[in-house]
Amino acid sequence: MTNPGARMAADIKQRIADGRLRPGDRVPSTRQLARDWGVALATAAKVLTRLAQEGVVVAEPRVGSIVADPHAGSVGAGPRAETGMKAGEGTSSGAGEGASGGKGTRRAAASVPDPVRERIVRAAIEIADAEGLAELTMRRVANALGMATMSLYRHVAGKEDLVMLMIDTAIGRFPLPGDAPPEWRARLEISARLQWAVYRAHPWSAGVTPLTRPLASPSLLRHSEFVMEALRSTGVDAQTKMYVQILIYSYVQGIATHIELERQAKAATGVTGDEWVEGQEDLLRLITTGSPALAEMLAELGDFDLDLDWLFEFGLRPLLDGLTPLIEGR
């Protein structure tokens, strides 16, 4: 057997036959196969397509190819099988639980209770809280739980999917009140304070919810609905409503990102923020010689300890004050 595609297909079938890959397990992605076997992406993609046509694997959206359940009647061979695998697919794209579409054994959605998935998410949050998101890997989570790494993929599609679940869980730990006042200002303040509490408890979370690429997190969407319910009766146009919500969100997130940045800097250097400032003689010399107004302020200021919690409080009220004439027309 000299054809590399045939050898790849035979290898995957053998792993299934001897139990190394079981129904619902994720098979190597197109890129992984191409790298491991030294072939073109197109060749690896053809192998996965052929296996899907034979009913050996099933292509799951946002997951990749998984081993088909031979006892599932919906999995067939030939043109009715899912064959939409493209070169480069096989990694998660992040938006929700990867088991959608209804074929194979990976049918669980994020909304369906899954005790194992909940344990995975809790373990991942503990790692990210202690060491930052950069240190989070599927292998680290599996080791923390005493599980095989591949077994995690029965419950989450990949790291991006796991981070989505982590964000949703972290925000859900600080729920919005059911009896909140209807006034727009009170609601914006409640939402801002709860978001700050999330970022304070889980600093890594501020860096994975960008404005330009919002996450489809149910918990984040609840915050949006919470604010829009209050703004709908103000008479402001839709664009203003959107920018008001974005402004509040970015204010909180913008300050909160520095919690994690400081943790990263300390972990990388072993130097605290105070220790770093004490070592900036050259910067202080430059300020005192070339920036007289700044030097005067620093002399008057004396010892200063940047308190991010104080900064959050310092800016929130003026921000809401500034929005009042815009929203209420005064």
C-alpha positions in Angstrom: 0.0 0.0 0.0 2.0 3.0 -1.3 -0.8 5.7 -1.6 -0.4 8.0 1.5 -4.1 8.8 1.4 -5.0 5.1 1.6 -2.5 4.6 4.5 -4.0 7.5 6.4 -7.5 6.1 6.0 -6.3 2.7 7.0 -4.5 4.1 10.1 -7.7 5.9 11.3 -9.8 2.8 10.7 -7.3 0.7 12.7 -7.3 3.2 15.6 -11.1 2.9 15.7 -11.0 -0.9 15.4 -8.6 -1.3 18.4 -10.4 1.3 20.6 -7.9 4.1 20.5 -10.6 6.2 18.9 -14.2 5.6 20.0 -17.6 6.9 18.8 -17.8 10.6 19.5 -14.0 11.0 19.7 -12.5 13.7 17.5 -10.2 12.4 14.8 -7.1 14.4 13.7 -7.9 17.5 11.8 -6.9 18.2 8.2 -3.9 20.2 9.3 -2.8 17.7 11.8 -3.0 14.8 9.3 -1.1 16.9 6.7 1.6 17.7 9.2 1.9 14.1 10.6 1.9 12.4 7.2 3.9 15.1 5.3 1.1 15.5 2.7 -0.8 18.4 1.2 -3.9 19.8 2.9 -6.0 18.7 -0.1 -4.8 15.1 0.3 -5.7 15.0 4.0 -9.1 16.7 3.3 -9.9 14.0 0.7 -9.2 11.3 3.2 -11.6 12.7 5.7 -14.2 13.2 3.0 -13.8 9.6 1.9 -14.2 8.4 5.5 -17.3 10.5 5.9 -18.8 9.0 2.7 -18.1 5.5 4.1 -19.8 6.4 7.3 -16.7 6.0 9.4 -16.6 9.6 10.6 -19.0 12.5 10.7 -18.2 16.1 10.1 -19.6 18.2 12.9 -19.8 22.0 12.5 -17.3 23.9 14.7 -15.7 20.7 15.8 -14.2 18.8 12.9 -14.5 15.1 12.1 -15.6 12.7 14.8 -15.9 8.9 14.9 -19.4 7.9 13.8 -21.6 5.8 16.1 -22.2 2.6 14.2 -25.5 2.1 16.0 -26.8 5.6 15.1 -29.3 5.2 12.4 -28.9 8.7 11.1 -25.3 8.1 10.1 -25.1 6.6 6.7 -22.7 6.3 3.8 -22.7 7.8 0.3 -24.0 11.1 -0.7 -26.4 11.5 2.3 -23.4 11.6 4.7 -22.0 15.0 5.7 -19.0 15.6 3.5 -18.5 19.4 3.8 -15.0 19.1 5.3 -12.6 21.7 3.8 -8.9 22.0 3.9 -7.9 23.5 7.3 -11.1 22.6 9.1 -10.9 20.6 12.3 -10.4 23.3 15.0 -13.2 25.0 16.9 -14.3 28.5 15.9 -15.5 29.4 19.3 -19.2 30.2 19.0 -20.9 27.7 21.4 -20.9 24.0 21.9 -19.7 22.1 18.8 -22.3 19.4 18.8 -24.9 20.9 16.6 -26.5 19.4 13.5 -27.7 16.2 15.0 -25.5 13.4 13.6 -23.2 11.1 15.5 -23.0 11.0 19.3 -21.9 14.6 19.9 -25.5 16.0 20.3 -25.1 17.9 23.6 -25.6 21.6 23.3 -24.3 24.1 25.9 -27.8 24.5 27.2 -28.2 20.8 28.1 -26.8 20.0 31.6 -23.6 18.1 31.4 -21.9 17.4 34.7 -18.6 16.5 33.1 -18.6 19.7 31.0 -19.3 21.7 34.1 -16.3 20.1 35.8 -14.1 20.9 32.8 -15.2 24.5 32.8 -14.6 24.9 36.6 -11.1 23.4 36.3 -10.3 25.7 33.3 -11.4 28.8 35.3 -9.3 27.8 38.2 -6.2 27.5 36.0 -6.9 30.8 34.2 -7.5 32.6 37.5 -4.3 31.3 39.0 -2.0 31.5 35.9 -3.7 33.5 33.2 -5.4 32.4 29.9 -2.1 31.9 28.1 -1.3 28.9 30.4 -4.6 27.3 29.7 -4.5 24.2 27.4 -6.7 21.3 27.0 -3.9 19.1 28.3 -3.6 21.1 31.4 -7.4 20.8 32.1 -7.3 17.1 31.4 -4.4 16.6 33.8 -6.1 18.6 36.5 -9.2 16.3 36.2 -7.3 13.1 35.7 -8.8 12.6 32.3 -7.4 11.8 28.8 -7.0 14.9 26.8 -9.1 13.6 23.9 -12.0 12.7 26.2 -12.5 16.4 26.8 -13.6 16.8 23.2 -16.7 14.8 23.9 -17.9 17.7 26.0 -16.3 20.8 24.5 -15.3 21.4 20.9 -11.9 22.9 21.7 -10.1 25.7 23.6 -12.1 28.5 21.9 -15.4 26.7 22.8 -14.1 26.2 26.4 -13.2 29.8 26.8 -16.7 30.7 25.6 -18.2 28.5 28.3 -15.8 29.9 30.9 -16.9 33.5 30.1 -20.5 32.5 30.3 -20.0 30.8 33.6 -17.9 33.6 35.1 -20.5 36.2 34.2 -23.3 33.9 35.4 -21.7 33.9 38.9 -22.7 37.5 39.3 -26.3 37.4 38.2 -28.4 40.5 37.3 -31.1 41.2 39.9 -34.6 40.2 39.0 -36.2 43.2 40.7 -33.9 45.9 39.3 -35.3 49.5 39.0 -36.5 50.4 35.5 -34.5 53.7 35.3 -31.8 53.7 32.7 -29.1 55.2 35.0 -29.7 52.7 37.8 -29.5 49.8 35.3 -26.4 51.0 33.6 -24.7 51.3 37.0 -25.8 47.9 38.1 -24.6 46.3 34.9 -21.2 48.1 35.1 -20.7 47.1 38.8 -21.5 43.5 38.1 -19.2 43.4 35.1 -16.4 44.9 37.3 -17.0 42.2 39.9 -16.6 39.6 37.1 -13.3 41.0 35.9 -12.1 41.5 39.5 -12.8 37.8 40.3 -11.5 36.5 36.9 -9.0 39.0 35.4 -8.4 37.0 32.3 -12.0 37.5 31.2 -11.5 41.1 30.3 -9.2 40.2 27.5 -11.4 37.8 25.6 -14.6 39.8 25.1 -13.6 42.4 22.4 -15.8 45.2 21.2 -15.2 44.5 17.6 -15.9 40.8 17.7 -18.5 40.3 20.5 -19.1 36.8 21.8 -22.5 35.1 21.6 -22.5 34.5 25.3 -26.0 34.1 26.9 -24.8 35.9 30.0 -23.4 38.9 28.1 -26.6 39.0 26.1 -28.6 39.2 29.3 -26.6 42.4 30.2 -27.5 43.8 26.8 -31.2 43.0 27.3 -31.0 44.4 30.8 -29.8 47.8 29.5 -32.0 47.9 26.4 -35.1 47.4 28.5 -34.3 50.6 30.4 -33.3 52.6 27.3 -36.3 51.6 25.1 -38.6 54.1 26.8 -36.1 57.1 26.7 -36.8 58.1 23.1 -33.2 58.0 22.0 -32.5 56.4 18.6 -31.1 52.9 18.1 -27.6 54.0 17.3 -27.4 56.1 20.5 -28.7 53.1 22.5 -26.0 50.9 21.0 -23.2 53.4 21.7 -24.3 54.0 25.2 -24.1 50.3 26.0 -20.8 50.0 24.2 -19.4 53.0 26.1 -20.3 51.6 29.5 -18.9 48.1 28.6 -15.7 49.6 27.2 -15.2 51.8 30.3 -15.4 48.8 32.6 -13.3 46.5 30.4 -10.7 49.2 29.6 -9.8 49.6 33.3 -10.1 45.8 34.1 -7.6 44.7 31.4 -4.9 46.3 33.5 -5.5 43.8 36.3 -4.5 40.9 34.1 -1.7 42.9 32.4 -0.1 43.6 35.8 -0.5 40.0 36.8 1.3 39.0 33.6 4.1 41.6 34.1 4.7 40.4 37.7 4.7 36.7 36.6 7.2 37.5 33.8 9.6 39.7 35.8 9.0 38.8 39.5 8.8 42.6 40.1 5.7 44.2 41.6 4.2 47.4 40.3 5.6 49.4 43.2 9.0 47.9 42.8 9.0 48.7 39.1 8.1 52.4 39.8 10.9 52.6 42.3 13.4 51.6 39.6 12.4 54.3 37.2 15.0 56.9 38.1 15.7 57.8 34.4 12.0 58.5 33.8 11.7 60.7 36.9 14.8 62.6 35.8 13.3 63.2 32.4 10.1 64.4 33.9 11.7 66.8 36.3 13.9 68.4 33.6 11.6 68.5 30.6 8.0 68.6 31.9 7.7 71.3 34.5 3.9 71.1 34.9 4.0 67.4 35.3 6.9 67.6 37.7 5.0 70.2 39.8 2.0 67.9 40.0 4.1 64.9 41.0 5.8 66.9 43.7 2.5 67.9 45.1 1.1 64.4 44.7 3.8 62.7 46.8 3.4 59.0 47.3 0.8 57.6 44.9 -0.6 54.1 44.7 -2.7 53.5 41.6 -5.9 51.8 42.8 -8.0 50.4 40.0 -11.0 49.9 42.2 -10.8 53.6 43.1 -10.3 54.6 39.4 -13.5 52.6 38.5 -15.5 54.4 41.1 -13.9 57.8 40.2 -15.0 57.6 36.6 -18.4 55.8 36.8 -20.5 58.7 38.2 -19.1 61.4 35.9 -19.6 59.1 32.9 -23.3 58.6 33.8 -23.6 62.3 34.5 -22.3 63.0 31.0 -24.9 60.7 29.4 -27.8 62.3 31.2 -28.4 65.3 28.9 -27.9 63.0 25.9 -30.5 60.5 27.0 -32.9 62.7 28.9 -32.7 65.7 26.5 -31.5 68.2 29.1 
